[in-house]
Amino acid sequence: MFIDVADIFVKAGNGGKGCVSFRREKYVPKGGPDGGDGSKGGDIVVIADDHLKSLMDYQYKKVYKAQHGGDGEGRDCYGKKGEDVILRFPIGTSIFNKETGELLVDLVENNQRVVLLRGGIGGKGNARFANSVNQTPYYAQGGLPGEEMNIHLELKLIADVGIVGLPNIGKSSLISKVTNARPKVADYSFTTLVPNLGVVNYKNDKQFVIADVPGIIENAHQGQGLGHQFLRHIERTRVLIHLLDASEFKQMEPKKAFDVLNNELFLYNKEILSKKQLIVFNKIDTLHDRSVLDEYSQEFSEKVFYISAVTGEGVDELMAELVRYL
């Protein structure tokens, strides 16, 4: 199951208490204080792991607490340090303070390791307070509490290229044509329910990662269709393939479809529109008269690509353009 958002509570361990103790040895008539220090509580540590692809584990377990530090003991014995809790997340996970919305950590590299919350410092035992004025202190420090926080997790796939378009436009067909990814392909809307990710090996020389997201429809910002919930996965991309329908059975005229989707991208995050966009007409294999393609291209000032994700026609030229840009 692909889960890309989750909320959890995390707490670092409390520091252990210092000990009040005095030496009680038979041949030491003036035994002094020997209370040891409490130890530090465990930290909350996060690590990026490229073996993980989803936040599913954090949908079921919501609370993570590190171990408290051990209390000090007599004979100057220190408490045992609390064990850390290590949380592993997929690469591309952003961690936010749920209350303030502040971005705390952005995990973008494999094995990236960050101490998210620190455990409390242990208290000092009474042996640490002995001096010439007070040789028998009867007090020790308590440990400090560990940090705690409600955090919000968002997974944003890391890809070089993102494919966007209306439902049933051929995004999954294209990604399955150029990578080893095998997303579901069928002749109905919203076949793709979660983002798909694949690696393009262009002529066994150049590699880049490409992702498609479920189809976006007009008024997605109001929750229609699948809404905007998966658009976060194209935020990290460098190039967008804007896929349009060239077939005779299209659900919307290409220029209107282009404007509708760009408007939804703007309403989600206007910075996405600053990315490089390649305008690509798909399903040209279904056309009996291709002269209509000239009419379509005149509606755009940018270079337009024509492909068939089914037969592969024009796909190599599109991949070559992506390699040149990337």
C-alpha positions in Angstrom: 0.0 0.0 0.0 1.4 3.4 -0.9 1.0 5.9 1.9 2.7 9.3 1.5 1.4 11.3 4.6 1.3 10.4 8.3 1.2 12.1 11.7 3.1 10.6 14.7 4.1 11.6 18.2 7.8 11.3 19.1 9.5 11.8 22.5 13.1 11.6 23.5 14.0 9.9 26.8 14.1 11.8 30.1 17.5 12.2 31.9 18.0 10.0 34.9 18.1 11.3 38.4 21.3 11.9 40.4 21.7 9.8 43.5 22.1 10.8 47.1 24.4 8.3 48.8 27.3 8.2 51.3 30.1 5.7 51.7 29.4 3.1 54.5 32.6 1.2 54.6 33.9 -0.4 57.8 37.4 1.0 57.7 36.5 4.4 56.3 35.4 6.4 59.4 34.7 9.6 57.5 32.9 8.3 54.4 31.9 11.1 52.1 29.1 11.4 49.5 29.3 8.9 46.6 26.1 9.4 44.8 26.6 9.0 41.0 25.0 11.0 38.2 21.9 10.1 36.2 22.5 9.4 32.5 21.2 11.0 29.4 17.9 9.9 27.8 17.8 8.4 24.4 17.5 10.5 21.3 15.0 10.3 18.4 17.1 9.7 15.3 15.8 9.7 11.7 17.5 8.0 8.7 16.7 8.0 5.0 16.5 4.5 3.6 16.3 3.8 -0.1 14.7 0.4 0.5 11.5 2.0 1.8 8.9 3.3 -0.6 6.0 4.3 1.6 5.1 5.7 5.0 2.7 2.7 5.6 4.4 1.6 8.9 3.6 5.0 10.4 -0.1 4.7 9.6 -0.4 2.0 12.2 2.0 2.9 15.0 1.6 6.5 16.0 3.7 6.9 19.2 7.5 6.5 19.5 9.4 7.1 22.8 13.1 6.7 23.4 14.3 5.1 26.6 14.8 7.2 29.8 18.3 7.5 31.1 19.1 5.4 34.1 19.3 6.9 37.6 22.7 7.3 39.4 23.6 4.9 42.1 25.9 4.8 45.1 29.7 4.2 44.9 29.8 6.9 42.2 28.0 4.7 39.7 26.5 6.4 36.7 23.1 5.4 35.3 22.8 3.6 32.0 22.3 5.8 28.9 18.8 5.5 27.4 18.7 3.8 24.1 17.9 5.9 21.0 14.9 5.3 18.8 15.8 5.1 15.2 13.1 5.9 12.7 13.7 5.0 9.0 11.9 6.9 6.3 11.9 6.7 2.5 14.2 9.1 0.6 12.2 12.2 -0.1 10.4 12.4 3.3 9.9 15.9 4.7 9.4 16.1 8.5 7.4 19.1 9.8 6.4 20.3 13.3 2.7 19.6 13.2 1.8 22.6 15.4 3.8 25.3 13.7 4.3 23.9 10.2 8.0 24.4 10.4 10.1 22.1 8.2 12.5 20.3 10.5 14.3 17.8 8.2 14.2 17.0 4.5 15.6 13.5 3.8 17.0 13.6 0.3 20.1 11.3 0.4 20.4 7.6 1.2 21.6 7.0 4.8 21.2 10.7 5.7 21.1 10.7 9.5 19.7 13.5 11.7 19.0 13.7 15.4 15.5 15.0 15.4 14.9 15.2 19.2 17.5 15.1 22.0 17.2 13.2 25.2 17.3 15.0 28.5 20.5 15.5 30.4 21.0 13.4 33.5 21.0 15.0 37.0 24.2 15.2 39.1 24.6 13.0 42.1 25.5 14.4 45.5 29.2 13.5 45.1 29.4 16.4 42.6 28.3 19.0 45.2 30.7 18.2 47.9 33.2 21.0 48.8 35.1 22.4 51.7 32.1 24.2 53.0 29.5 21.5 52.5 31.2 18.1 52.8 28.0 16.1 53.2 25.4 17.4 50.6 22.0 15.7 51.0 20.7 16.6 47.7 21.1 15.7 44.0 19.6 16.9 40.7 16.7 15.4 38.9 17.1 14.7 35.2 15.9 17.1 32.5 12.9 16.0 30.3 13.5 14.8 26.8 12.2 16.8 23.9 8.8 15.8 22.5 6.7 16.8 19.4 3.9 15.9 17.2 5.3 15.7 13.7 3.8 15.5 10.2 5.4 13.4 7.5 5.2 14.0 3.8 6.8 11.8 1.2 7.7 13.6 -2.0 9.2 11.2 -4.6 12.6 12.3 -6.0 12.5 12.2 -9.8 14.1 14.2 -12.6 11.0 14.2 -14.8 7.3 14.3 -13.9 4.4 13.3 -16.3 1.2 15.2 -15.8 -2.1 15.2 -17.7 -5.8 14.5 -17.6 -7.0 11.0 -16.6 -6.7 8.2 -19.2 -4.2 10.3 -21.3 -1.5 7.6 -21.4 0.9 8.6 -18.6 1.2 5.0 -17.3 1.6 3.7 -20.8 4.5 6.1 -21.5 6.3 5.3 -18.2 5.9 1.5 -18.9 7.3 2.1 -22.4 10.5 3.8 -21.4 11.2 2.1 -18.0 10.9 -1.3 -16.3 8.0 0.0 -14.2 4.7 -1.9 -14.8 1.9 0.4 -13.6 -1.7 -0.6 -14.2 -2.9 0.3 -17.7 -6.6 0.2 -18.6 -9.2 2.0 -20.8 -10.9 4.0 -18.1 -10.3 7.1 -16.0 -8.2 7.1 -12.8 -6.5 3.8 -13.6 -3.5 5.3 -11.8 -4.4 5.7 -8.1 -0.8 6.3 -6.8 2.3 7.8 -8.3 4.6 5.5 -10.3 8.4 5.7 -10.5 10.8 4.3 -13.0 14.4 4.6 -14.2 15.1 5.4 -17.9 18.3 3.9 -19.3 18.8 6.0 -22.4 20.9 4.0 -24.9 22.7 2.4 -21.9 24.5 5.7 -21.4 22.3 8.2 -19.6 20.0 7.5 -16.7 17.2 9.6 -15.2 14.2 9.0 -13.0 10.7 9.6 -14.3 7.4 9.7 -12.3 3.8 10.0 -13.2 1.0 11.1 -11.0 -2.7 10.3 -11.1 -4.8 12.3 -13.5 -5.7 15.8 -12.6 -9.1 17.2 -13.6 -10.6 20.7 -13.6 -11.5 21.9 -10.0 -9.1 19.3 -8.5 -8.3 22.1 -5.9 -11.8 21.7 -4.7 -11.3 18.0 -4.2 -12.8 16.7 -7.4 -11.3 13.6 -8.9 -8.3 12.7 -6.7 -7.8 16.3 -5.9 -4.3 17.7 -5.4 -3.2 15.0 -3.0 -0.4 13.6 -5.2 1.0 16.8 -6.8 3.6 17.0 -4.1 5.4 14.2 -6.0 6.3 16.5 -8.9 7.7 19.3 -6.7 11.2 18.0 -6.8 11.3 17.3 -10.5 13.3 19.4 -13.0 11.2 18.9 -16.1 7.5 18.2 -16.6 6.1 16.3 -19.5 2.6 17.8 -20.2 0.8 15.0 -21.9 -2.1 15.9 -24.2 -4.6 13.8 -26.2 -4.2 13.8 -30.0 -6.9 11.1 -30.6 -10.2 11.7 -32.2 -11.9 10.6 -29.0 -10.3 13.1 -26.6 -12.3 14.3 -23.6 -11.1 17.9 -24.0 -9.5 20.1 -26.7 -5.7 20.1 -26.2 -5.2 23.8 -25.6 -8.0 23.9 -23.1 -6.7 20.8 -21.4 -3.3 22.4 -21.2 -4.7 25.6 -19.6 -6.9 23.6 -17.2 -4.1 21.6 -15.8 -1.7 24.5 -15.6 -4.4 26.4 -13.6 -4.6 23.5 -11.2 -0.8 23.4 -10.9 -0.8 27.2 -10.2 -3.5 26.8 -7.5 -1.5 24.0 -5.8 1.9 25.7 -6.0 2.7 28.4 -8.5 6.4 27.7 -8.4 5.7 24.4 -10.3 4.9 26.5 -13.4 8.5 27.8 -13.4 9.8 24.3 -14.3 10.6 23.4 -17.8 7.6 21.9 -19.6 7.6 19.7 -22.7 4.3 19.7 -24.5 3.7 16.2 -25.8 0.7 14.9 -27.8 0.0 11.2 -27.3 -2.1 8.6 -29.1 -1.1 9.7 -32.6 -1.4 6.1 -33.7 -5.2 6.4 -33.5 -5.3 9.3 -36.1 -6.5 8.6 -39.6 -5.6 12.2 -40.7 -2.5 13.6 -39.0 -2.9 17.0 -40.6 -4.8 18.0 -37.5 -1.5 17.9 -35.6 -0.4 21.0 -37.4 -3.4 22.8 -36.2 -2.7 21.8 -32.6 1.0 22.8 -32.7 0.0 26.3 -33.9 -1.7 26.9 -30.6 1.6 26.6 -28.8 4.7 28.8 -29.0 6.9 26.1 -27.7 8.2 23.1 -29.5 5.6 20.3 -29.6 6.3 16.5 -29.6 4.1 13.8 -31.1 4.3 10.3 -29.7 2.5 7.0 -29.4 3.1 5.4 -26.1 1.7 2.2 -27.5 3.8 1.8 -30.7 6.8 3.8 -29.5 6.6 6.3 -32.3 8.3 9.6 -31.4 9.3 8.3 -27.9 13.0 8.2 -28.7 13.0 11.8 -29.8 11.3 12.8 -26.6 13.8 10.9 -24.5 16.7 12.5 -26.4 15.3 15.9 -25.6 15.0 15.1 -21.9 18.6 13.9 -21.9 19.8 17.1 -23.6 18.0 19.2 -21.0 18.9 17.2 -17.9 
